[in-house]
Amino acid sequence: MAKRNKSGPRWSRRFSLIQKRTVMPIFNQGAFKIILGVFIISLFLGYLIQVNALATKGYQIKELEKKLNELNQASADLELEALSLQSMTQVKEKVEHLGMVTVSESDYLSMTPVAIAR
């Protein structure tokens, strides 16, 4: 029987050394922490920008709704004024103010058919 080392065959020791070298991380821990910190800070800044944009849009929507309500109220007031100007009492007052008189008899012009030669 052949003698065996306690550490195993030679190729096993070499393989374990190669394995240890390839398992090492690409970045050292300092660089990884810096990259992670920059990533977290950029996410936080993106979040702040989004929240700010959302708040601004909310303010703009509130202002536009206020303007819409004012315009609806003005439209309703103008409609009411138009209806009041079209009322019969208002029309009679305008007729008197302009000096118009009522007609007692109406004369209509009647058209007789005329033959046209071709």
Residue pairs with C-beta under 8 A, 6 or more apart in sequence:
7 13
25 32
27 35
84 90
